[in-house]
Amino acid sequence: MSNENITHTNECQCLAWKPIFAGALVATGLAFLLNLFSTAIGLTAFTINSEGAESIVLGGLLGAGVAMVVSLFAAGWLTGYLGQRHCNKRHLGALYGFLAWCLALIFAIFLASHAQEYLSFYGHFLSGTTDIIQANPVTSSSHLAVAVSDVSAKKLVISTYIIFSLFFLGAFACSLGGHCGMRYVCKKDVSCKTY
């Protein structure tokens, strides 16, 4: 009976929140820095004209995706590496990484909700756009409204798939990083063991 209690106690202590919080903070900070860096590269790499707008969008999307995957893999690896002291089950590194991703997502939503007004102003300042809408006379406004709604629906579907893909890649990269970090073995330290 005492062996079952000891085993159950060790299993319950396998999840430690300190490495998960550390990984979430690293993910939030690295994602912010790398996204700013990819934005700066995207803005300096292309000239702004009517044909260059699409290349800026695609370059920015690619840069944001790479920055997110790299930062979340690094944060997941750190989470798994710090969590290996608390857990002797190396396959739980993916869970550590996924929990760090979830917590980083909550941090990002919290920060974005408070910084929305500042980011909106800063984005308008950088792009040089204004909120002035010019009215153009259109003879058949009903046909235009139908065409605009069809294009908007297609763009909404495509953007939803792109956002889902980015979030899925981020969660996968953080989980993979946690798994790799949990399985990391110190070659200099004799007390490190592989399981």
C-alpha positions in Angstrom: 0.0 0.0 0.0 2.8 2.4 0.8 4.5 1.8 -2.6 1.3 2.7 -4.4 1.0 6.0 -2.4 4.7 6.8 -3.2 4.2 6.1 -6.9 1.0 8.2 -6.9 2.8 11.1 -5.2 5.7 11.1 -7.6 3.3 11.1 -10.6 1.4 14.0 -9.1 4.6 16.0 -8.7 5.6 15.5 -12.3 4.0 18.8 -13.5 5.8 21.9 -12.3 4.5 25.3 -13.2 7.8 27.3 -12.8 9.3 26.0 -16.0 6.0 26.6 -17.8 5.8 30.2 -16.7 9.4 30.7 -17.6 8.8 29.3 -21.1 5.6 31.4 -21.6 7.5 34.6 -20.7 10.4 33.7 -23.0 7.9 32.9 -25.8 6.2 36.3 -25.3 9.4 38.2 -25.3 11.1 36.4 -28.2 7.9 36.6 -30.3 7.7 40.3 -29.8 11.4 40.9 -30.6 11.5 38.6 -33.7 8.2 40.0 -35.0 9.6 43.5 -34.8 12.7 42.4 -36.5 10.8 40.7 -39.3 8.6 43.7 -39.7 11.7 46.0 -40.0 13.2 43.7 -42.6 10.0 43.5 -44.6 9.6 47.3 -44.6 13.2 47.9 -45.7 13.3 45.1 -48.3 10.5 46.3 -50.5 9.6 49.6 -52.1 6.0 50.8 -51.6 4.0 51.0 -54.8 0.8 49.4 -56.2 2.6 46.2 -57.2 4.8 46.0 -54.2 2.0 45.9 -51.6 1.3 42.2 -52.2 5.0 41.3 -51.8 5.1 43.3 -48.6 2.1 41.3 -47.2 3.5 38.0 -48.3 7.0 38.8 -47.0 5.5 40.0 -43.7 3.4 36.9 -43.3 6.4 34.6 -44.0 8.6 36.6 -41.6 5.9 36.5 -38.9 5.5 32.7 -39.4 9.2 32.0 -39.2 9.7 34.3 -36.2 6.8 32.6 -34.4 8.0 29.1 -35.0 11.6 29.9 -33.9 10.6 31.8 -30.8 8.1 29.1 -29.7 10.5 26.3 -30.4 13.1 28.0 -28.2 10.6 28.7 -25.5 9.4 25.1 -25.6 12.9 23.8 -25.4 13.6 25.9 -22.4 10.4 24.7 -20.7 11.3 21.1 -21.3 14.9 21.6 -20.2 13.8 23.3 -16.9 11.1 20.7 -16.4 13.3 17.7 -16.6 14.4 18.2 -13.0 10.8 17.8 -11.8 9.8 15.0 -14.1 11.5 11.7 -14.9 9.0 10.9 -17.7 10.7 12.3 -20.8 7.6 12.0 -23.0 5.8 14.7 -21.0 8.1 17.4 -22.5 5.5 17.9 -25.3 2.9 18.6 -22.6 5.2 21.1 -20.9 5.8 22.9 -24.3 2.0 22.9 -25.1 1.1 24.4 -21.7 3.8 27.0 -22.2 2.2 27.9 -25.5 -1.2 28.1 -24.0 0.1 30.4 -21.2 2.0 32.5 -23.8 -1.2 32.8 -25.8 -3.1 34.1 -22.7 -0.3 36.6 -22.1 -0.4 37.8 -25.7 -4.1 38.3 -25.6 -3.9 40.2 -22.4 -1.1 42.4 -23.7 -2.8 42.9 -27.0 -6.1 44.0 -25.5 -4.3 46.7 -23.5 -2.1 47.9 -26.3 -4.7 47.9 -29.1 -5.1 51.7 -29.2 -1.4 52.3 -29.2 -0.7 49.7 -31.9 -3.5 51.0 -34.1 -2.1 54.6 -33.9 1.4 53.3 -34.5 0.3 51.2 -37.5 -1.5 54.2 -39.1 1.5 56.4 -38.4 3.9 53.9 -40.1 1.7 53.2 -43.1 0.7 56.8 -43.6 -2.9 55.9 -43.9 -5.8 58.0 -42.7 -9.3 57.3 -41.8 -10.8 59.6 -44.4 -13.2 57.8 -46.7 -13.7 59.4 -50.1 -17.2 58.9 -51.6 -17.2 57.8 -55.3 -20.4 58.0 -57.2 -21.4 54.5 -58.4 -24.3 53.9 -60.7 -25.2 50.4 -59.7 -24.5 50.1 -56.0 -26.3 46.8 -55.5 -24.0 44.9 -58.0 -21.0 46.5 -56.3 -22.2 45.4 -52.8 -22.7 41.8 -54.0 -19.2 41.7 -55.6 -17.7 43.2 -52.4 -19.4 40.7 -50.2 -18.2 37.8 -52.3 -14.6 39.0 -52.2 -14.9 39.7 -48.5 -16.2 36.2 -47.8 -13.4 34.6 -49.8 -10.8 36.8 -48.0 -12.3 35.9 -44.6 -12.1 32.2 -45.3 -8.5 32.4 -46.6 -7.4 34.6 -43.7 -9.1 32.2 -41.2 -7.1 29.3 -42.6 -3.9 31.2 -42.5 -4.4 32.2 -38.9 -5.3 28.6 -38.0 -2.2 27.4 -39.7 0.0 29.9 -37.9 -1.5 29.0 -34.5 -1.1 25.2 -35.2 2.5 25.7 -36.3 3.2 27.6 -33.1 1.6 25.0 -30.9 3.5 22.2 -32.7 6.8 24.0 -32.5 6.4 24.7 -28.8 5.4 21.1 -28.1 8.3 19.8 -30.2 10.7 22.1 -28.4 9.5 20.9 -25.0 10.0 17.3 -26.1 13.5 18.0 -27.3 14.4 20.1 -24.2 13.1 17.4 -21.9 15.2 14.7 -23.7 18.4 16.9 -23.6 21.2 15.1 -21.8 24.1 16.9 -20.1 27.3 15.3 -21.3 29.5 16.9 -18.6 27.3 16.0 -15.7 27.4 12.4 -14.6 24.0 12.7 -12.8 22.1 13.4 -16.0 20.4 10.2 -17.3 18.3 9.4 -20.4 14.9 7.7 -19.8 
